Structure formats: structure tokens, C-alpha cells
Amino acid sequence: MLLLPSLALALALAAPVQRPARSGQEAYRRVVATALARAQAGLASSVNLEVDHSRWEDPWVVTSANFQVRTTHSYGQAFELAKNLEFMRGEFVRLLGEGRRPSGPAHIWVFPTMAEYNTFGGPYGEHSSILGSFFATDQAELPVATYYDGNWIQLGMWVTHSALHQFLAREFGRTPDAWIDEGLASYFALAWSWEYGASQFAELAKARRLIPLERLLSDPIQAYVQRPHERFIELGMLFRYLLEECEATKDDPNADPPRGPFRDFLRAAVRGEPLAQTEFAGIIASDADVLEEEFRAFDFSAW
């Protein structure tokens, strides 16, 4: 690339000049060579053709229709992450419906290391010991922050989890009750690997570490600092069970557009509408014990 300006300069220098006599040709070549060298040096000093994107100050940036991804890993990672998030946002909308359309893309920041992620999250009480990502509501850009440790599926789960929180805040302007907010985030995160979710749920059940449904649906967000993994797995699997498997709560297969007791409940919840009179609220009030028993007995390994 550096040769093209040099060639243009050589042509510009040569065009108006009459060919010197043979005795002056050597001097002429030296003048042109010196001019080219100076132009080359000036161009090289003003243009950085090999930017170091491994530094957070100058990362790779990919902007899609709804997201802007910043990462120091690679352009390919930024591109794939933006593409996958566009797909996941489509799934958010398919389940919850359209909210308001925010101006500008949602920001996704993939820090180079766990240490840098923890340094950024420390002032907000966020740490990798809780989860590998969070929605930074105290930042002007309102980014999802995460880090990459070489596990692509894990990165996808982390980013999707927090991107759901970001989606609700940006497009519905509110945060529903903790179990709904975290349940939706975990449900979409586990879509990256339902096999992983099923195996983790089975281990928790075998170890008798599942949280009683009554507590799971009533604990405040502060409770998620304790045993976050168990809560996220159980909620994610519960949401899939309620949306797709439970006869009393799943979508009506003949409805167009899709609708069902739990889907309708979630749509009302993210909009801040009254929930007490919804069909799902009635099921929880009257048959919570039966629902919990059937949920725990369901064979997720058959998926």
C-alpha cells in the first residue's frame, strides 16, 4: 500500500521536468530518490497500518442492526457474537413481543481477561465468582460486560443472560420481579446448550440442591449472590418446562400468534401490567405443589 503514493509522487515529479542530458541523469535520479524517501517516511509516520487491537483502548468493533460488540480477541469473534445476538434478540421479541425501539445499538464489551473484567465490575459489586457477565446500568453506554477465557459456548451463555436484562431495560424500561427477570435470562442463556442445562439440573436434583419453588419465586435479587449457579439452572429449566412441556401452562399449539398461560403472564410482567388475575397466577396460587412435583419429576434428558 505504501508504494502507491510513492509511485504517484514519482509521476508528479517526472511529468513537468524535461529529460536532462546524459551527464545529469545520475544527479536527477538522486534527487527523485531523496524526494521519494522523504515522502515514504512521512506517510509511514502518519499512517498506522497494523493497529494493535489486543489493547482495550483500541479493540475490534463490529456494529450490527441492534448491537455494537467491542472485543480484543478478534474481528471474527466480534462479528459472530453480533450475529448470534441478533438471532437471540429475535427470540426475545418472539416470546415477549415488541417494546419501544431504542435509538442506537446495545453495547457489548468483551474484556480481554477475567482480571480486567473484575476490575471494571468491582465498583458495581460485580465479580466473576457470581457470573461471567453483567448489565452495567451505571455506565453511560449501558453495556453488557463480560470476558473471554476460550470457551465459546460459555461466552454465549454469559452474554445472552445479560443481554436479556439489557433488552428489558432498553425496550420496556423496567425490571420485573427477580425470578421473572433472572428466569428469562437463564432460559435464553441455556438455549446455547440445553444438554448442559439438563445435565446440571439432574446433578442438582440428585444432590438434593434444588431450591423449593415457593422460595425460588419469592426471594429478592440479593439472594442470588448465594448459590447463583443453582438458581440460574433451576430457573432456566423451569421456564422451558412451563413454556413447552407443562400441559397447564405451555403454549396452545393451534394459536396464531403463539399464546399460552405462562407466555401471557411473562408478557404482562415485562410491561408492568397486573398479574394477579392472569391464568398462570391462578395456577401458582392453587396448584404450586403439584406443579413443583411434576417439574422435578420431568425427564429432561429425553430432549
Steps between C-alpha positions, in 0.01 A plus 500: 500500500786739569630461145197660337547855641870473421425409140258790470759736638762372256266559208415848628867587535591361161217644292596868481873443483681472168731200470849624607809441295679170549759672712229610747298177520674370811439822690135496389452144631650600833258795535197282420618223733542751786154647440343154494677397819378811681142449379511133601628583848236769548220267397626216718514729802143625452320172416488198731417205280541238774284616791539289813142398583613295801481813714163597649566861400479401132294179466326342206154656461214347298163674476191310384136611480447491878841440662851638514758244616844604630762230550877465492494135396428518127280659239347156440392472862339845493319419174371160617391636836307784336336256259399261779365783712284616211352150488446495877334840496258360244420223748452755780245681283330179390430407862440840659382715210632833377590779737608850415777532244801662669727735312846360440636147542529304824864489611679170571850521653713184504799571726829321421540328840311408813719743696405794279133400518517487879676836515225655290221331695644553849349844561156359413530194722534267201758223498572187299427290810129584449469486122722575204299800381279782622291788370682819603211737569730760661695551177385762250515245215297244701724216379495129566846421637663157481833332427626217282700207637498279191159334551273624221180334630556644847556845352175469308311401814647784704434767238148377423409496870597864549376609156149396609524733801626772265213432257233537770649825627550654156179386334251476789657745745463285809620196690237239598515294820834330556386147415343617174797715402759234587282219369471658157874570492583142598247349259651677201858438619441125523376499141871487411508146645188339639703184548718685749195636678341156523817339636549774759136479609531123542811545716326757719198274542719201587691706758171638640611854430190619314341805661133464602271668249341722762840652581614510139200715404520736798866558590637851429793558267738516798445126552663429163842579640472170685493190280457695172578200280226286656245778465582575137490134395176429682327813372614446142371144496178603678425759232550253219279248681222757550519631144536171313417195714250567780148431374348767723736783404655437157409673175188397311636320189204630294533865598628744239674708620629272779342543840465306822458560874869540579585700185209736571618537861855590388377754245292669769790492747752676276244773428416558866141388457299344789586132544260383770217432256706311242435131447853406602474692828189294577686175428784599735256599772302175489734231365858605580577173681380286210687718251822469698468121530441455128784737410752315713386164365522602134767317299697780335755254364244396236535837322 
